[in-house]
Amino acid sequence: MKKEKKDKILVTGCAGFIGLHLCKKLLELGYDVIGIDNLNDYYDVNLKIKRLSILQNKSSFTFIKTNISNMNALENVFKMHKPNKVVNLAAQAGVRYSLINPHSYMDSNIVGFMNILECCRYYDVEGLIYASSSSVYGGNKKIPFSESDNVDMPISIYAASKKANELMAHSYNHLFGIHSTGLRFFTVYGPWGRPDMAMYIFASKIMNNKPIQVFSHGNMKRDFTYVADIIDGIISSIKKNHSCEVFNLGNNKSENLMDVVSLIEKKIGRKAIIEFETMQPGDVEKTHADIDKAKSKLGFMPKTNIVDGIGNFIDWYLEYIKL
């Protein structure tokens, strides 16, 4: 019997949190993976290097250090490795950092994404999957957030850059037939998570008996989505390769932030020192994903509840800080 030909997949941002988990899963499934990352210092580079070390001993994995905003270098990757699918996770992340350094969002999230689209156009890529964000919903009052909601009023540069990606992908689908799937991630967490995200910050400060800042005086709710569930959604998007779609990937359940703090306290075995603060600019009080469309068209079904997910994250965190 003739062996089925597996896709060769380019993953940008491979040393990132979601990038690591995606590459690991793709390699387990037998795909050839080309990973690129610029290993920037937005947060501790050592964490990125440790993630990368998990992948680099795999024979089907090739790592190239480069920046997607460098068109010549990116073109060379496409010419040499000829990926037929691309997952673009490389981006400048974070709402709050976009208040400090907005230009970095333009370089990576706009110029870099345009370069990805152009390479997909000229190098026979069959499908592009890219990271969007729940941030595009801005101050939307309708709960849960649905893909059919109007998202024309972003309240941060980060959100604006992600909405721009969706519009750019739609244009390239219309003009050049580039298949693209945008995934609006809702507060992803889990092992190997980013140090600038709330769950990591809370764990670190509770462990070190330092006060944690809780914004909006604790009246915040988030649709926390475990990373393994996100990976299932990405893998399905690669396989389905829709012509031009945008999907919510969330847990379909909005958790009170103070309940999350309590779960972290319980798992670590220490009480948090809490300082309540006002809402931060560009932030929202509540996120909640309507995932009916993702269920229908991707077969997406999150499996990990917040208790198990936080347990897994803290188990990893406690091991990681020993290193």
C-alpha positions in Angstrom: 0.0 0.0 0.0 1.3 3.4 -0.9 2.2 5.5 2.1 0.1 8.7 2.4 2.3 11.8 1.8 2.4 14.0 4.9 2.4 17.8 4.7 5.6 19.7 5.2 4.7 22.4 7.7 6.4 25.7 8.4 5.7 26.9 11.9 6.7 30.5 12.7 7.2 31.4 16.3 8.3 27.8 17.0 10.1 28.7 20.2 7.0 30.3 21.6 4.5 28.8 24.1 1.9 27.6 21.5 4.7 27.1 18.9 6.5 24.5 21.1 3.3 22.5 21.8 2.3 22.6 18.1 5.6 21.5 16.7 5.8 18.7 19.3 2.4 17.4 18.3 3.1 17.7 14.6 6.3 15.7 15.0 4.5 13.0 17.0 2.0 12.8 14.1 4.8 12.2 11.6 5.0 15.6 9.9 8.2 17.2 8.7 8.4 20.6 10.5 10.4 23.7 9.7 10.4 26.0 12.6 11.5 29.6 12.5 11.8 32.1 15.4 13.8 35.3 16.0 14.3 34.4 19.7 13.7 38.0 20.7 14.0 39.3 24.3 10.4 40.3 24.9 10.7 37.8 27.8 13.4 35.5 29.1 15.2 34.1 26.1 16.4 31.1 28.2 12.8 29.9 28.3 12.6 30.0 24.5 15.9 28.1 24.2 14.7 25.4 26.7 11.5 25.0 24.6 13.6 24.8 21.4 15.9 22.1 23.0 12.8 19.8 23.3 12.4 20.0 19.5 16.0 20.1 18.2 16.8 16.4 18.8 14.0 15.3 16.5 15.1 14.3 13.0 12.0 15.6 11.3 12.5 19.1 12.8 14.6 21.9 11.2 15.2 25.2 13.0 16.1 28.5 11.3 16.7 31.6 13.4 15.2 34.5 11.4 12.6 37.2 11.6 9.4 37.1 9.5 9.8 40.9 9.0 12.9 40.2 6.9 11.5 39.3 3.5 14.7 38.1 1.9 15.5 35.7 4.7 11.9 34.5 4.8 11.9 33.9 1.0 15.0 31.8 1.3 13.2 29.6 3.8 10.3 29.0 1.4 12.7 28.4 -1.6 14.9 26.0 0.3 12.3 24.0 2.3 9.1 24.3 0.1 6.5 24.0 2.8 3.0 23.2 1.6 1.3 24.4 4.8 2.2 27.3 7.0 1.1 28.0 10.6 2.0 31.6 11.5 2.3 32.0 15.3 5.1 34.6 15.2 3.8 37.9 16.5 4.4 40.5 19.1 2.0 39.5 21.8 0.5 41.3 24.7 -2.1 44.1 25.1 -0.2 46.2 27.7 3.2 46.1 25.9 1.5 47.6 22.8 1.0 50.8 24.9 4.8 51.0 25.4 6.2 49.8 22.1 3.6 50.0 19.3 6.2 49.9 16.5 7.1 46.3 17.4 3.5 45.3 16.6 3.7 46.9 13.2 7.0 45.2 12.3 6.0 41.7 13.3 2.2 41.6 13.1 1.7 43.7 10.0 4.9 43.7 7.9 5.8 40.2 9.0 2.3 38.9 8.2 2.3 40.6 4.8 5.6 38.8 4.1 4.1 35.5 5.0 1.1 36.1 2.7 3.4 37.1 -0.2 5.5 33.9 0.3 2.3 31.8 0.4 1.3 33.5 -2.8 4.5 32.9 -4.8 5.7 29.5 -3.3 2.6 27.3 -3.9 1.5 27.0 -0.3 -1.8 25.1 -0.1 -3.0 26.6 3.2 -2.2 29.2 5.8 -3.3 29.0 9.5 -2.6 32.1 11.5 -3.1 33.2 15.1 -5.7 35.9 15.7 -6.9 36.8 19.1 -10.0 37.3 21.3 -8.7 40.8 21.7 -10.3 41.7 18.4 -13.7 41.8 20.2 -12.6 44.9 22.1 -15.3 46.2 24.4 -18.0 44.0 22.9 -20.9 43.8 25.3 -22.7 40.8 23.7 -21.7 37.6 25.5 -20.5 35.1 24.4 -18.3 36.5 21.6 -19.3 35.2 18.2 -17.4 35.3 14.9 -20.4 37.1 13.4 -20.1 40.0 15.8 -18.8 43.4 14.6 -15.1 43.8 15.5 -14.4 47.2 13.9 -13.6 49.0 17.1 -10.4 47.4 18.7 -9.3 49.1 21.9 -5.5 48.3 21.6 -2.9 48.4 18.9 -2.4 44.6 19.5 -6.1 44.0 18.8 -6.0 46.3 15.7 -3.0 44.4 14.3 -4.8 41.0 14.7 -8.0 42.4 13.1 -5.7 43.7 10.2 -4.3 40.2 9.8 -7.9 38.8 9.3 -8.6 41.5 6.7 -5.3 40.9 4.9 -5.9 37.2 4.7 -9.4 37.8 3.3 -7.9 40.0 0.6 -5.3 37.4 -0.4 -8.0 34.7 -0.5 -10.1 36.9 -2.8 -7.3 38.1 -5.1 -5.0 35.0 -5.2 -7.0 32.1 -3.8 -4.8 31.7 -0.8 -6.5 29.3 1.6 -6.4 30.8 5.1 -7.8 30.0 8.6 -7.6 32.6 11.3 -7.9 31.4 14.9 -9.0 33.7 17.7 -7.3 32.3 20.7 -8.9 32.9 24.1 -6.4 33.3 27.0 -4.3 30.2 26.4 -2.5 28.7 29.4 -0.6 25.5 30.3 3.0 24.1 30.7 5.8 26.2 29.1 3.5 29.3 29.3 4.7 32.9 28.8 6.0 34.7 31.9 4.1 37.9 31.0 0.7 36.1 31.3 -1.5 36.3 34.4 -1.3 32.7 35.4 2.5 32.6 35.3 2.8 36.0 37.1 0.4 34.8 39.8 2.2 31.6 40.4 5.6 33.3 40.5 4.5 36.0 43.0 2.6 33.6 45.2 5.7 31.4 45.4 7.9 34.3 46.3 5.5 35.9 48.8 5.2 39.0 46.6 1.9 40.9 46.1 -0.1 40.2 42.9 -2.0 43.0 41.1 -5.6 42.1 40.3 -7.2 44.6 37.9 -10.7 45.9 37.8 -10.8 45.2 41.6 -11.1 41.5 40.9 -14.2 41.9 38.7 -12.7 40.2 35.7 -13.7 37.0 33.9 -11.7 35.2 31.3 -12.3 32.2 29.0 -9.1 30.3 29.9 -8.3 27.7 27.2 -5.8 24.9 27.9 -3.0 24.7 25.4 -3.6 21.0 24.4 -7.1 22.0 23.3 -5.8 24.9 21.3 -3.4 22.5 19.5 -6.3 20.2 18.6 -8.0 23.2 17.0 -4.8 24.1 15.0 -4.3 20.5 13.8 -7.9 20.3 12.7 -7.4 23.6 10.8 -4.4 22.3 9.0 -6.3 19.2 7.9 -9.5 20.9 7.0 -7.7 23.7 5.1 -10.8 25.9 4.7 -10.8 28.4 1.9 -11.2 31.5 4.1 -12.5 31.3 7.7 -12.1 32.7 11.1 -12.8 30.7 14.3 -13.0 31.2 18.0 -10.9 28.7 19.9 -11.9 29.0 23.6 -13.1 26.8 26.4 -16.7 28.2 26.1 -16.7 29.0 29.8 -15.8 32.3 31.5 -13.9 31.9 34.8 -13.8 34.5 37.5 -10.2 35.7 38.0 -10.4 35.4 41.8 -11.5 31.8 41.5 -8.4 31.2 39.3 -6.2 32.8 42.0 -7.8 30.5 44.6 -7.0 27.4 42.5 -3.4 28.5 42.2 -3.1 29.2 45.9 -4.6 25.7 46.7 -2.2 23.9 44.3 0.9 25.8 45.5 -0.2 25.7 49.1 0.3 29.4 49.8 -2.0 32.4 50.1 -1.7 35.3 47.7 -1.0 38.8 48.8 -3.5 40.7 46.7 -3.5 44.4 45.6 -6.6 45.4 43.8 -6.1 47.9 41.0 -8.3 49.7 38.5 -8.8 48.5 34.9 -5.8 48.8 32.7 -6.0 50.7 29.4 -6.8 48.4 26.4 -8.1 45.6 28.7 -11.6 44.2 28.9 -13.6 42.9 31.9 -14.9 39.7 30.4 -14.2 37.3 27.5 -16.3 34.3 26.6 -16.1 32.3 23.3 -19.0 31.1 21.3 -17.4 27.9 19.8 -20.4 26.6 17.8 -18.8 27.4 14.5 -15.5 25.8 15.5 -17.4 22.7 16.7 -19.3 22.5 13.4 -16.5 23.2 10.9 -13.4 22.0 12.8 -14.8 19.4 15.1 -13.3 21.4 17.9 -14.2 20.3 21.4 -12.2 21.5 24.4 -11.6 18.7 26.9 -9.6 20.3 29.8 -11.4 21.9 32.7 -9.8 24.8 34.7 -8.9 22.7 37.7 -7.0 20.0 35.8 -5.4 22.7 33.5 -4.1 24.8 36.4 -2.9 21.6 38.1 -0.9 20.7 35.1 0.5 24.2 34.7 1.6 24.4 38.4 3.2 21.0 38.3 5.3 22.1 35.3 6.0 25.5 36.9 7.3 24.0 40.1 9.6 21.7 38.1 10.8 24.5 35.8 11.8 26.8 38.7 14.0 24.0 40.1 16.0 24.2 36.9 
